[in-house]
Amino acid sequence: MKVKEVLKILEEDGWYIDRTRGSHRILKHQSKSGIVVVPGKPSDDIPVGTLSSIWNQAKL
């Protein structure tokens, strides 16, 4: 799955980009606690383990 696709799914769930640090995007949510970190360029593929961690952070 591409970084661009993951960001779209997270934004549809209410996450928004709070800040960036290099190629890492840090997302926050209005009602959910914590942050989600999405690494890589929009065209990069995300490894399965990293993708699983992103979903766990987002509580999806």
PDB file of N, H, CA, C and O in Angstrom:
ATOM      1  N   MET A   1       0.844  -1.164   0.000  1.00  0.00           N
ATOM      2  CA  MET A   1       0.000   0.000   0.000  1.00  0.00           C
ATOM      3  C   MET A   1       0.898   1.238   0.000  1.00  0.00           C
ATOM      4  O   MET A   1       1.919   1.269   0.686  1.00  0.00           O
ATOM      5  N   LYS A   2       0.519   2.238  -0.758  1.00  0.00           N
ATOM      6  H   LYS A   2      -0.311   2.213  -1.315  1.00  0.00           H
ATOM      7  CA  LYS A   2       1.304   3.464  -0.884  1.00  0.00           C
ATOM      8  C   LYS A   2       1.024   4.417   0.283  1.00  0.00           C
ATOM      9  O   LYS A   2      -0.044   4.374   0.894  1.00  0.00           O
ATOM     10  N   VAL A   3       1.995   5.269   0.575  1.00  0.00           N
ATOM     11  H   VAL A   3       2.862   5.304   0.079  1.00  0.00           H
ATOM     12  CA  VAL A   3       1.857   6.278   1.626  1.00  0.00           C
ATOM     13  C   VAL A   3       0.648   7.168   1.334  1.00  0.00           C
ATOM     14  O   VAL A   3      -0.117   7.505   2.237  1.00  0.00           O
ATOM     15  N   LYS A   4       0.486   7.539   0.082  1.00  0.00           N
ATOM     16  H   LYS A   4       1.108   7.265  -0.652  1.00  0.00           H
ATOM     17  CA  LYS A   4      -0.626   8.402  -0.331  1.00  0.00           C
ATOM     18  C   LYS A   4      -1.982   7.777   0.025  1.00  0.00           C
ATOM     19  O   LYS A   4      -2.885   8.476   0.485  1.00  0.00           O
ATOM     20  N   GLU A   5      -2.123   6.471  -0.187  1.00  0.00           N
ATOM     21  H   GLU A   5      -1.389   5.903  -0.560  1.00  0.00           H
ATOM     22  CA  GLU A   5      -3.377   5.766   0.105  1.00  0.00           C
ATOM     23  C   GLU A   5      -3.636   5.710   1.610  1.00  0.00           C
ATOM     24  O   GLU A   5      -4.771   5.871   2.056  1.00  0.00           O
ATOM     25  N   VAL A   6      -2.578   5.481   2.386  1.00  0.00           N
ATOM     26  H   VAL A   6      -1.656   5.349   2.023  1.00  0.00           H
ATOM     27  CA  VAL A   6      -2.712   5.415   3.842  1.00  0.00           C
ATOM     28  C   VAL A   6      -3.151   6.772   4.388  1.00  0.00           C
ATOM     29  O   VAL A   6      -4.040   6.847   5.236  1.00  0.00           O
ATOM     30  N   LEU A   7      -2.525   7.844   3.899  1.00  0.00           N
ATOM     31  H   LEU A   7      -1.803   7.784   3.210  1.00  0.00           H
ATOM     32  CA  LEU A   7      -2.893   9.185   4.353  1.00  0.00           C
ATOM     33  C   LEU A   7      -4.352   9.487   4.041  1.00  0.00           C
ATOM     34  O   LEU A   7      -5.047  10.102   4.850  1.00  0.00           O
ATOM     35  N   LYS A   8      -4.821   9.059   2.874  1.00  0.00           N
ATOM     36  H   LYS A   8      -4.257   8.560   2.217  1.00  0.00           H
ATOM     37  CA  LYS A   8      -6.215   9.295   2.493  1.00  0.00           C
ATOM     38  C   LYS A   8      -7.172   8.584   3.455  1.00  0.00           C
ATOM     39  O   LYS A   8      -8.165   9.168   3.888  1.00  0.00           O
ATOM     40  N   ILE A   9      -6.874   7.323   3.789  1.00  0.00           N
ATOM     41  H   ILE A   9      -6.068   6.848   3.437  1.00  0.00           H
ATOM     42  CA  ILE A   9      -7.717   6.555   4.716  1.00  0.00           C
ATOM     43  C   ILE A   9      -7.734   7.213   6.096  1.00  0.00           C
ATOM     44  O   ILE A   9      -8.789   7.332   6.720  1.00  0.00           O
ATOM     45  N   LEU A  10      -6.563   7.637   6.566  1.00  0.00           N
ATOM     46  H   LEU A  10      -5.707   7.540   6.059  1.00  0.00           H
ATOM     47  CA  LEU A  10      -6.487   8.273   7.881  1.00  0.00           C
ATOM     48  C   LEU A  10      -7.241   9.599   7.897  1.00  0.00           C
ATOM     49  O   LEU A  10      -7.931   9.904   8.870  1.00  0.00           O
ATOM     50  N   GLU A  11      -7.118  10.387   6.834  1.00  0.00           N
ATOM     51  H   GLU A  11      -6.558  10.139   6.044  1.00  0.00           H
ATOM     52  CA  GLU A  11      -7.819  11.669   6.766  1.00  0.00           C
ATOM     53  C   GLU A  11      -9.330  11.465   6.725  1.00  0.00           C
ATOM     54  O   GLU A  11     -10.076  12.272   7.281  1.00  0.00           O
ATOM     55  N   GLU A  12      -9.790  10.401   6.078  1.00  0.00           N
ATOM     56  H   GLU A  12      -9.185   9.746   5.626  1.00  0.00           H
ATOM     57  CA  GLU A  12     -11.225  10.100   6.054  1.00  0.00           C
ATOM     58  C   GLU A  12     -11.734   9.726   7.447  1.00  0.00           C
ATOM     59  O   GLU A  12     -12.911   9.917   7.752  1.00  0.00           O
ATOM     60  N   ASP A  13     -10.838   9.189   8.300  1.00  0.00           N
ATOM     61  H   ASP A  13      -9.882   9.033   8.053  1.00  0.00           H
ATOM     62  CA  ASP A  13     -11.206   8.824   9.667  1.00  0.00           C
ATOM     63  C   ASP A  13     -11.094  10.013  10.627  1.00  0.00           C
ATOM     64  O   ASP A  13     -11.416   9.881  11.808  1.00  0.00           O
ATOM     65  N   GLY A  14     -10.647  11.160  10.140  1.00  0.00           N
ATOM     66  H   GLY A  14     -10.385  11.268   9.180  1.00  0.00           H
ATOM     67  CA  GLY A  14     -10.574  12.353  10.981  1.00  0.00           C
ATOM     68  C   GLY A  14      -9.178  12.766  11.411  1.00  0.00           C
ATOM     69  O   GLY A  14      -9.029  13.742  12.147  1.00  0.00           O
ATOM     70  N   TRP A  15      -8.153  12.054  10.973  1.00  0.00           N
ATOM     71  H   TRP A  15      -8.274  11.262  10.375  1.00  0.00           H
ATOM     72  CA  TRP A  15      -6.777  12.414  11.296  1.00  0.00           C
ATOM     73  C   TRP A  15      -6.336  13.548  10.382  1.00  0.00           C
ATOM     74  O   TRP A  15      -6.755  13.616   9.227  1.00  0.00           O
ATOM     75  N   TYR A  16      -5.492  14.437  10.895  1.00  0.00           N
ATOM     76  H   TYR A  16      -5.152  14.381  11.834  1.00  0.00           H
ATOM     77  CA  TYR A  16      -4.965  15.540  10.092  1.00  0.00           C
ATOM     78  C   TYR A  16      -3.468  15.675  10.362  1.00  0.00           C
ATOM     79  O   TYR A  16      -2.984  15.322  11.437  1.00  0.00           O
ATOM     80  N   ILE A  17      -2.744  16.195   9.366  1.00  0.00           N
ATOM     81  H   ILE A  17      -3.138  16.482   8.492  1.00  0.00           H
ATOM     82  CA  ILE A  17      -1.295  16.357   9.506  1.00  0.00           C
ATOM     83  C   ILE A  17      -1.031  17.534  10.437  1.00  0.00           C
ATOM     84  O   ILE A  17      -1.410  18.669  10.147  1.00  0.00           O
ATOM     85  N   ASP A  18      -0.382  17.248  11.548  1.00  0.00           N
ATOM     86  H   ASP A  18      -0.074  16.325  11.783  1.00  0.00           H
ATOM     87  CA  ASP A  18      -0.052  18.266  12.541  1.00  0.00           C
ATOM     88  C   ASP A  18       1.285  18.918  12.205  1.00  0.00           C
ATOM     89  O   ASP A  18       1.435  20.137  12.283  1.00  0.00           O
ATOM     90  N   ARG A  19       2.258  18.079  11.829  1.00  0.00           N
ATOM     91  H   ARG A  19       2.137  17.089  11.766  1.00  0.00           H
ATOM     92  CA  ARG A  19       3.585  18.590  11.479  1.00  0.00           C
ATOM     93  C   ARG A  19       4.328  17.533  10.676  1.00  0.00           C
ATOM     94  O   ARG A  19       3.894  16.384  10.591  1.00  0.00           O
ATOM     95  N   THR A  20       5.448  17.931  10.090  1.00  0.00           N
ATOM     96  H   THR A  20       5.800  18.865  10.160  1.00  0.00           H
ATOM     97  CA  THR A  20       6.294  16.982   9.371  1.00  0.00           C
ATOM     98  C   THR A  20       7.713  17.110   9.901  1.00  0.00           C
ATOM     99  O   THR A  20       8.130  18.161  10.388  1.00  0.00           O
ATOM    100  N   ARG A  21       8.429  16.018   9.791  1.00  0.00           N
ATOM    101  H   ARG A  21       8.090  15.165   9.395  1.00  0.00           H
ATOM    102  CA  ARG A  21       9.825  15.984  10.207  1.00  0.00           C
ATOM    103  C   ARG A  21      10.564  15.188   9.143  1.00  0.00           C
ATOM    104  O   ARG A  21      10.598  13.959   9.195  1.00  0.00           O
ATOM    105  N   GLY A  22      11.153  15.880   8.181  1.00  0.00           N
ATOM    106  H   GLY A  22      11.126  16.879   8.139  1.00  0.00           H
ATOM    107  CA  GLY A  22      11.772  15.188   7.056  1.00  0.00           C
ATOM    108  C   GLY A  22      10.694  14.530   6.219  1.00  0.00           C
ATOM    109  O   GLY A  22       9.790  15.208   5.730  1.00  0.00           O
ATOM    110  N   SER A  23      10.775  13.217   6.046  1.00  0.00           N
ATOM    111  H   SER A  23      11.509  12.666   6.443  1.00  0.00           H
ATOM    112  CA  SER A  23       9.764  12.500   5.259  1.00  0.00           C
ATOM    113  C   SER A  23       8.699  11.860   6.152  1.00  0.00           C
ATOM    114  O   SER A  23       7.878  11.080   5.670  1.00  0.00           O
ATOM    115  N   HIS A  24       8.707  12.180   7.441  1.00  0.00           N
ATOM    116  H   HIS A  24       9.375  12.814   7.832  1.00  0.00           H
ATOM    117  CA  HIS A  24       7.730  11.618   8.381  1.00  0.00           C
ATOM    118  C   HIS A  24       6.617  12.627   8.642  1.00  0.00           C
ATOM    119  O   HIS A  24       6.874  13.786   8.967  1.00  0.00           O
ATOM    120  N   ARG A  25       5.378  12.166   8.495  1.00  0.00           N
ATOM    121  H   ARG A  25       5.169  11.224   8.232  1.00  0.00           H
ATOM    122  CA  ARG A  25       4.221  13.015   8.779  1.00  0.00           C
ATOM    123  C   ARG A  25       3.638  12.586  10.116  1.00  0.00           C
ATOM    124  O   ARG A  25       3.411  11.400  10.355  1.00  0.00           O
ATOM    125  N   ILE A  26       3.397  13.559  10.983  1.00  0.00           N
ATOM    126  H   ILE A  26       3.581  14.522  10.789  1.00  0.00           H
ATOM    127  CA  ILE A  26       2.818  13.282  12.294  1.00  0.00           C
ATOM    128  C   ILE A  26       1.374  13.768  12.255  1.00  0.00           C
ATOM    129  O   ILE A  26       1.105  14.950  12.039  1.00  0.00           O
ATOM    130  N   LEU A  27       0.442  12.825  12.470  1.00  0.00           N
ATOM    131  H   LEU A  27       0.660  11.865  12.646  1.00  0.00           H
ATOM    132  CA  LEU A  27      -0.980  13.142  12.398  1.00  0.00           C
ATOM    133  C   LEU A  27      -1.608  13.116  13.782  1.00  0.00           C
ATOM    134  O   LEU A  27      -1.207  12.342  14.651  1.00  0.00           O
ATOM    135  N   LYS A  28      -2.610  13.986  13.970  1.00  0.00           N
ATOM    136  H   LYS A  28      -2.936  14.615  13.264  1.00  0.00           H
ATOM    137  CA  LYS A  28      -3.377  14.040  15.216  1.00  0.00           C
ATOM    138  C   LYS A  28      -4.851  13.893  14.881  1.00  0.00           C
ATOM    139  O   LYS A  28      -5.262  14.012  13.727  1.00  0.00           O
ATOM    140  N   HIS A  29      -5.636  13.632  15.917  1.00  0.00           N
ATOM    141  H   HIS A  29      -5.302  13.536  16.855  1.00  0.00           H
ATOM    142  CA  HIS A  29      -7.085  13.470  15.766  1.00  0.00           C
ATOM    143  C   HIS A  29      -7.761  14.337  16.815  1.00  0.00           C
ATOM    144  O   HIS A  29      -7.233  14.503  17.915  1.00  0.00           O
ATOM    145  N   GLN A  30      -8.930  14.896  16.488  1.00  0.00           N
ATOM    146  H   GLN A  30      -9.359  14.762  15.595  1.00  0.00           H
ATOM    147  CA  GLN A  30      -9.651  15.763  17.426  1.00  0.00           C
ATOM    148  C   GLN A  30     -10.087  15.012  18.680  1.00  0.00           C
ATOM    149  O   GLN A  30      -9.966  15.540  19.785  1.00  0.00           O
ATOM    150  N   SER A  31     -10.595  13.784  18.526  1.00  0.00           N
ATOM    151  H   SER A  31     -10.693  13.355  17.628  1.00  0.00           H
ATOM    152  CA  SER A  31     -11.161  13.078  19.676  1.00  0.00           C
ATOM    153  C   SER A  31     -10.345  11.872  20.146  1.00  0.00           C
ATOM    154  O   SER A  31     -10.472  11.466  21.301  1.00  0.00           O
ATOM    155  N   LYS A  32      -9.521  11.300  19.290  1.00  0.00           N
ATOM    156  H   LYS A  32      -9.417  11.630  18.352  1.00  0.00           H
ATOM    157  CA  LYS A  32      -8.699  10.154  19.687  1.00  0.00           C
ATOM    158  C   LYS A  32      -7.387  10.661  20.269  1.00  0.00           C
ATOM    159  O   LYS A  32      -6.850  11.675  19.824  1.00  0.00           O
ATOM    160  N   SER A  33      -6.876   9.944  21.272  1.00  0.00           N
ATOM    161  H   SER A  33      -7.313   9.120  21.633  1.00  0.00           H
ATOM    162  CA  SER A  33      -5.620  10.358  21.883  1.00  0.00           C
ATOM    163  C   SER A  33      -4.435   9.797  21.102  1.00  0.00           C
ATOM    164  O   SER A  33      -4.569   8.832  20.351  1.00  0.00           O
ATOM    165  N   GLY A  34      -3.286  10.414  21.292  1.00  0.00           N
ATOM    166  H   GLY A  34      -3.177  11.199  21.902  1.00  0.00           H
ATOM    167  CA  GLY A  34      -2.064   9.942  20.662  1.00  0.00           C
ATOM    168  C   GLY A  34      -1.825  10.548  19.294  1.00  0.00           C
ATOM    169  O   GLY A  34      -2.571  11.407  18.826  1.00  0.00           O
ATOM    170  N   ILE A  35      -0.757  10.071  18.669  1.00  0.00           N
ATOM    171  H   ILE A  35      -0.151   9.373  19.049  1.00  0.00           H
ATOM    172  CA  ILE A  35      -0.387  10.525  17.332  1.00  0.00           C
ATOM    173  C   ILE A  35      -0.154   9.309  16.449  1.00  0.00           C
ATOM    174  O   ILE A  35      -0.001   8.188  16.932  1.00  0.00           O
ATOM    175  N   VAL A  36      -0.131   9.555  15.144  1.00  0.00           N
ATOM    176  H   VAL A  36      -0.255  10.467  14.751  1.00  0.00           H
ATOM    177  CA  VAL A  36       0.200   8.520  14.166  1.00  0.00           C
ATOM    178  C   VAL A  36       1.341   9.065  13.319  1.00  0.00           C
ATOM    179  O   VAL A  36       1.263  10.190  12.823  1.00  0.00           O
ATOM    180  N   VAL A  37       2.390   8.286  13.150  1.00  0.00           N
ATOM    181  H   VAL A  37       2.453   7.373  13.552  1.00  0.00           H
ATOM    182  CA  VAL A  37       3.530   8.688  12.336  1.00  0.00           C
ATOM    183  C   VAL A  37       3.517   7.874  11.050  1.00  0.00           C
ATOM    184  O   VAL A  37       3.523   6.644  11.081  1.00  0.00           O
ATOM    185  N   VAL A  38       3.498   8.584   9.905  1.00  0.00           N
ATOM    186  H   VAL A  38       3.492   9.584   9.881  1.00  0.00           H
ATOM    187  CA  VAL A  38       3.518   7.923   8.598  1.00  0.00           C
ATOM    188  C   VAL A  38       4.816   8.322   7.897  1.00  0.00           C
ATOM    189  O   VAL A  38       4.977   9.481   7.516  1.00  0.00           O
ATOM    190  N   PRO A  39       5.752   7.365   7.720  1.00  0.00           N
ATOM    191  CA  PRO A  39       7.028   7.678   7.085  1.00  0.00           C
ATOM    192  C   PRO A  39       6.981   7.497   5.573  1.00  0.00           C
ATOM    193  O   PRO A  39       6.159   6.746   5.049  1.00  0.00           O
ATOM    194  N   GLY A  40       7.881   8.200   4.876  1.00  0.00           N
ATOM    195  H   GLY A  40       8.549   8.811   5.301  1.00  0.00           H
ATOM    196  CA  GLY A  40       8.078   7.968   3.452  1.00  0.00           C
ATOM    197  C   GLY A  40       7.466   9.009   2.544  1.00  0.00           C
ATOM    198  O   GLY A  40       6.654   9.836   2.959  1.00  0.00           O
ATOM    199  N   LYS A  41       7.885   8.941   1.273  1.00  0.00           N
ATOM    200  H   LYS A  41       8.544   8.269   0.936  1.00  0.00           H
ATOM    201  CA  LYS A  41       7.331   9.817   0.240  1.00  0.00           C
ATOM    202  C   LYS A  41       5.972   9.276  -0.186  1.00  0.00           C
ATOM    203  O   LYS A  41       5.715   8.083  -0.023  1.00  0.00           O
ATOM    204  N   PRO A  42       5.088  10.125  -0.730  1.00  0.00           N
ATOM    205  CA  PRO A  42       3.750   9.670  -1.133  1.00  0.00           C
ATOM    206  C   PRO A  42       3.744   8.473  -2.080  1.00  0.00           C
ATOM    207  O   PRO A  42       2.796   7.688  -2.064  1.00  0.00           O
ATOM    208  N   SER A  43       4.770   8.317  -2.897  1.00  0.00           N
ATOM    209  H   SER A  43       5.540   8.954  -2.911  1.00  0.00           H
ATOM    210  CA  SER A  43       4.795   7.215  -3.864  1.00  0.00           C
ATOM    211  C   SER A  43       5.436   5.942  -3.310  1.00  0.00           C
ATOM    212  O   SER A  43       5.440   4.915  -3.988  1.00  0.00           O
ATOM    213  N   ASP A  44       5.976   5.992  -2.090  1.00  0.00           N
ATOM    214  H   ASP A  44       5.972   6.827  -1.539  1.00  0.00           H
ATOM    215  CA  ASP A  44       6.635   4.824  -1.489  1.00  0.00           C
ATOM    216  C   ASP A  44       5.624   3.772  -1.042  1.00  0.00           C
ATOM    217  O   ASP A  44       4.505   4.094  -0.643  1.00  0.00           O
ATOM    218  N   ASP A  45       6.044   2.502  -1.119  1.00  0.00           N
ATOM    219  H   ASP A  45       6.953   2.240  -1.444  1.00  0.00           H
ATOM    220  CA  ASP A  45       5.259   1.406  -0.548  1.00  0.00           C
ATOM    221  C   ASP A  45       5.609   1.297   0.933  1.00  0.00           C
ATOM    222  O   ASP A  45       6.768   1.455   1.316  1.00  0.00           O
ATOM    223  N   ILE A  46       4.607   1.028   1.758  1.00  0.00           N
ATOM    224  H   ILE A  46       3.665   0.899   1.447  1.00  0.00           H
ATOM    225  CA  ILE A  46       4.828   0.877   3.193  1.00  0.00           C
ATOM    226  C   ILE A  46       4.943  -0.613   3.507  1.00  0.00           C
ATOM    227  O   ILE A  46       4.066  -1.388   3.125  1.00  0.00           O
ATOM    228  N   PRO A  47       6.016  -1.031   4.203  1.00  0.00           N
ATOM    229  CA  PRO A  47       6.153  -2.440   4.579  1.00  0.00           C
ATOM    230  C   PRO A  47       4.991  -2.896   5.473  1.00  0.00           C
ATOM    231  O   PRO A  47       4.388  -2.085   6.176  1.00  0.00           O
ATOM    232  N   VAL A  48       4.688  -4.184   5.439  1.00  0.00           N
ATOM    233  H   VAL A  48       5.178  -4.843   4.868  1.00  0.00           H
ATOM    234  CA  VAL A  48       3.543  -4.741   6.158  1.00  0.00           C
ATOM    235  C   VAL A  48       3.610  -4.448   7.659  1.00  0.00           C
ATOM    236  O   VAL A  48       2.603  -4.070   8.257  1.00  0.00           O
ATOM    237  N   GLY A  49       4.772  -4.616   8.266  1.00  0.00           N
ATOM    238  H   GLY A  49       5.591  -4.923   7.780  1.00  0.00           H
ATOM    239  CA  GLY A  49       4.915  -4.371   9.700  1.00  0.00           C
ATOM    240  C   GLY A  49       4.672  -2.917  10.068  1.00  0.00           C
ATOM    241  O   GLY A  49       4.039  -2.624  11.083  1.00  0.00           O
ATOM    242  N   THR A  50       5.175  -2.008   9.246  1.00  0.00           N
ATOM    243  H   THR A  50       5.689  -2.245   8.422  1.00  0.00           H
ATOM    244  CA  THR A  50       4.971  -0.577   9.475  1.00  0.00           C
ATOM    245  C   THR A  50       3.503  -0.227   9.310  1.00  0.00           C
ATOM    246  O   THR A  50       2.957   0.559  10.084  1.00  0.00           O
ATOM    247  N   LEU A  51       2.869  -0.804   8.310  1.00  0.00           N
ATOM    248  H   LEU A  51       3.314  -1.443   7.681  1.00  0.00           H
ATOM    249  CA  LEU A  51       1.445  -0.561   8.067  1.00  0.00           C
ATOM    250  C   LEU A  51       0.609  -1.037   9.254  1.00  0.00           C
ATOM    251  O   LEU A  51      -0.331  -0.357   9.667  1.00  0.00           O
ATOM    252  N   SER A  52       0.949  -2.191   9.794  1.00  0.00           N
ATOM    253  H   SER A  52       1.713  -2.743   9.459  1.00  0.00           H
ATOM    254  CA  SER A  52       0.252  -2.722  10.964  1.00  0.00           C
ATOM    255  C   SER A  52       0.407  -1.783  12.160  1.00  0.00           C
ATOM    256  O   SER A  52      -0.548  -1.556  12.903  1.00  0.00           O
ATOM    257  N   SER A  53       1.594  -1.247  12.341  1.00  0.00           N
ATOM    258  H   SER A  53       2.369  -1.432  11.738  1.00  0.00           H
ATOM    259  CA  SER A  53       1.853  -0.311  13.432  1.00  0.00           C
ATOM    260  C   SER A  53       1.045   0.976  13.261  1.00  0.00           C
ATOM    261  O   SER A  53       0.535   1.523  14.238  1.00  0.00           O
ATOM    262  N   ILE A  54       0.928   1.456  12.032  1.00  0.00           N
ATOM    263  H   ILE A  54       1.343   1.011  11.238  1.00  0.00           H
ATOM    264  CA  ILE A  54       0.140   2.663  11.752  1.00  0.00           C
ATOM    265  C   ILE A  54      -1.316   2.428  12.118  1.00  0.00           C
ATOM    266  O   ILE A  54      -1.938   3.278  12.755  1.00  0.00           O
ATOM    267  N   TRP A  55      -1.875   1.275  11.720  1.00  0.00           N
ATOM    268  H   TRP A  55      -1.371   0.584  11.203  1.00  0.00           H
ATOM    269  CA  TRP A  55      -3.283   0.979  12.040  1.00  0.00           C
ATOM    270  C   TRP A  55      -3.471   0.868  13.554  1.00  0.00           C
ATOM    271  O   TRP A  55      -4.489   1.315  14.083  1.00  0.00           O
ATOM    272  N   ASN A  56      -2.501   0.277  14.255  1.00  0.00           N
ATOM    273  H   ASN A  56      -1.674  -0.086  13.826  1.00  0.00           H
ATOM    274  CA  ASN A  56      -2.596   0.172  15.717  1.00  0.00           C
ATOM    275  C   ASN A  56      -2.555   1.552  16.371  1.00  0.00           C
ATOM    276  O   ASN A  56      -3.320   1.825  17.296  1.00  0.00           O
ATOM    277  N   GLN A  57      -1.667   2.418  15.893  1.00  0.00           N
ATOM    278  H   GLN A  57      -1.045   2.196  15.142  1.00  0.00           H
ATOM    279  CA  GLN A  57      -1.578   3.775  16.433  1.00  0.00           C
ATOM    280  C   GLN A  57      -2.879   4.535  16.208  1.00  0.00           C
ATOM    281  O   GLN A  57      -3.306   5.311  17.064  1.00  0.00           O
ATOM    282  N   ALA A  58      -3.511   4.313  15.051  1.00  0.00           N
ATOM    283  H   ALA A  58      -3.164   3.683  14.355  1.00  0.00           H
ATOM    284  CA  ALA A  58      -4.741   5.026  14.697  1.00  0.00           C
ATOM    285  C   ALA A  58      -5.983   4.368  15.291  1.00  0.00           C
ATOM    286  O   ALA A  58      -7.086   4.904  15.183  1.00  0.00           O
ATOM    287  N   LYS A  59      -5.801   3.209  15.917  1.00  0.00           N
ATOM    288  H   LYS A  59      -4.905   2.774  16.005  1.00  0.00           H
ATOM    289  CA  LYS A  59      -6.922   2.443  16.489  1.00  0.00           C
ATOM    290  C   LYS A  59      -7.961   2.094  15.419  1.00  0.00           C
ATOM    291  O   LYS A  59      -9.166   2.220  15.635  1.00  0.00           O
ATOM    292  N   LEU A  60      -7.465   1.655  14.268  1.00  0.00           N
ATOM    293  H   LEU A  60      -6.486   1.553  14.092  1.00  0.00           H
ATOM    294  CA  LEU A  60      -8.347   1.231  13.164  1.00  0.00           C
ATOM    295  C   LEU A  60      -8.324  -0.282  13.026  1.00  0.00           C
ATOM    296  O   LEU A  60      -8.999  -0.833  12.157  1.00  0.00           O
TER     297      LEU A  60
END
